[in-house]
């Protein structure tokens, strides 16, 4: 390995250390208490070294969200490759969300904060662009599932674009993430696991679209069996951890 390649590797490893440390500090002390000085101190580097990687705290937050989004996109790509009906694959997108948020519980709060006007506006154009590009595969995959279903005759678009069809499930998912991560909002909600309930709402929504084959969303045993099948066939390594 040449000097240039070694320096590039060391730079990447140091940047990953900064990101991992920032993530741990967020989990331990909360997002609003995160500071560049504390990250540098915990990594045993001068704060100036940290700024060689991230021009601002906002850029660092963008990098954290981008890292998570790429993991999320990889899970969606697994679903796209799964040899199942478009409807089951679309439902599996919801299961992927459920698994992802349990493995990365801080992501949606962090993402929500990163997209606020004050943080987004303060981040560099390059970091904003990297985050937007990381998000693109997620939309492309779910839109492709809608097109597959329409081509098979499983779904009538009724004048809607694939993007418009996907808005419904996206709204359910984002709404549930916001409820779960809003402190105290679901404190008295003990009857059901919110994310399992989200899966049931997904099936009800897909039925409402007339997306075949229809599914009895009130059949808890069938719903659990499908979730278990998806976990086993698509996300076995993640669900077993």
N, C-alpha and C positions, 0 to 999 in steps of 0.2 A: 504494500500500500504506500503510495506516494505521500509527500508532505501535505499537498492540497487536500487529498482525500481524507487523510487523518484529521486535519483541522476541521473539515466539514462534518465528519463523524462526531468529533468532540463537541462541536457547536450544537449539533442536533441532540446529542445526549444531554448537554447542559440545559438546552431549552426544554427538553422533556422533564428534566428534574425540576425546573422552575414551575412548569405546569402542574406536575404531580404535587408539589409542595403547596401551590396556591389552592388546588382542589382540597387538600387535606385541611388547610386553614379555613376554608369556607365551611367545610363540614363541622369543624370544631368550634369556630368562633363566629360564624355567620358571614354572609356576603358583604354586608355593609361595613364590617370591621376589617376587611381585607386591605392591606397596604403593601405597596411595592417594597418599602423598607423592611417590613417583616418577612416578606418572601425571600429577599436577598439575605437577610440575617440567618434565617433558618437553613438556607442552602450554603452558608459560609462563603458568600461572594459579596463584593462591593455592590452597592445599588447601581453604580454606573454600568457594571457588567450586565445586570438585568435589563437596563435600558438599551443595551446593544441588541437585545433580542426583541424587546417590546417597547415601542416609543412612548407608551402611556399605559396606565392601568386599564383603560378602555380597550386598548389593543390586546392586552393579555386576556381580558374577559372574552373578546371575540375569538381568540385562539382556543380558549377552553370550550366554548360552544361549538366551534367548528370541529374540534376533535370528537366531541360527542355525536354531532350530526353525521360524521363519517361512519361511526360505529352503527348508528341508527340505519343509515343507508345500506350498510352491509347486511343488516337483518332483513331489510326489505328485498334486497337482491336474492337472498335465500328463498324468500317466499316466491319471487318471480320464477325461480328455477324449479319449484316444487311441482311434480306432475299431478296436479289436482284440477278440479273445475275452476273457472274464473271466480265463481262465487266463493268457493272454499278458500281460494287464495286471497280474495278481498277480505274475508273474515280473518284470515291469518295475519293480515296487516294489523288488525286490531289486537290480536294476540301478541304480535311482535311489540306493539306499543306497551302492552301490559308487562311483558318480560323486561323490556328496555327500562321502563320507569322504576321497576323494582331493583334493577342492577345499578341504575344511575339516578337515584332519587332526587339529587340536587339539580338535575339538568333543566327541568322545565321552569323552575324558579329563576335559574341563572339565565336561560334563554329569554324569558319574559323581561328580565331586567336589561339584557343586552340590546333588545329591540326598542327600548324606550328612546324618546327623541334625544335626551341629554347624553346617553351613552353612545348610541349609534352615531350621532352627530360629531362626537369627540373622537371617534375611532378613525384610523387612517383609511383612505380609499382602498388600499391593498388588502387590509384585514376584512373590511366589509365585503369586498368582492370575493375573497376566499370563502367566506361564510355563505354567500349567495350561491356560489358554484357548488359547495358541498350539499346544499339543499336540493339542487336540481334533480338528482337521480330519484329522490323520494317521490316527487310529483310525476316524473316520467313513468315510474313503475306503476303507480296506482292508475294513472290515466291509461296505460297500456292494458291493465286488467279490464277496464271498462270497454275498451275497443275490442278486446278478445271476446268478451261476453256478448257484445252486440253482433260481432261477426258470426258467432255460433248460434245466434237466435235466442240466447238465454235472457237478453235484456233489450227492451225497446227504449231508445233514447228519448223519444217523444219531443224532439226539437231541442233537447239539451246537448251541450257539448260534454265530452268526457270530463273536462275540468269542472263543469257545473254539477255533474253527477257526484263527483268526489267531495264537493263542499259539505254535503250532509254528514258523512262519516268524519270528516276533518273537524267539523263543528262539534260533534259529540265528543271526540277525543280531546280537543283543546278545552272544551268546557269542563270535562271531568278532571283533566290535569289541573286546571285553575282551581276547581273546588277542593281537590285533595291537598293542594299546596298552599291554600289560603288558611292561615293559622286560625284554628277553632271553628271553621265553617262546618265541617263534618264531624265535630266532636261528639255529637249525640247520634250520629249515624252508625248504629251498631248492628243493624239487621243483616246487612250484606257487605261483602267485600266490594268497594266501589268499582274496582276495575273488572271484576267478574260481572257486575251489573252493567258496566259499559259494554261488555261483550254481548249481553242479552239485548241491549238497545241497538247494537249493530245489526243483529239478526232481524229485529223488528223493522229497522230502517230498510234493510235490503229487501225484506218482504214487501214493504210499502212501495218500493221502486218496481216491484214485479220481477225481481231478479231471480230467475230459476236456476236450480231447483229450489222451491220454497222450503223453509225450515220452520218447524214448530218452536218458536222462541220460548214457549212456556214449558217445554220439556227439559227440565233441569238435567236429567240423566244424559240425554242426547247432547246437550250443550257441553256438559263436562267431558263426555267422550270425545267430542270433536276437538276441544281444547287440548285434551290429553294426547290425541293423535297428532295434532300440529306440534306440540312440544316434543313428541318422540321423533317424528319424521323430519322436522325442520330445525328444531332448536334443542336437540337432545343434549349437546355439550353444555348449553347455557342453563337448561332446566335442571340438570343433574348436579349443578354446583351449589 
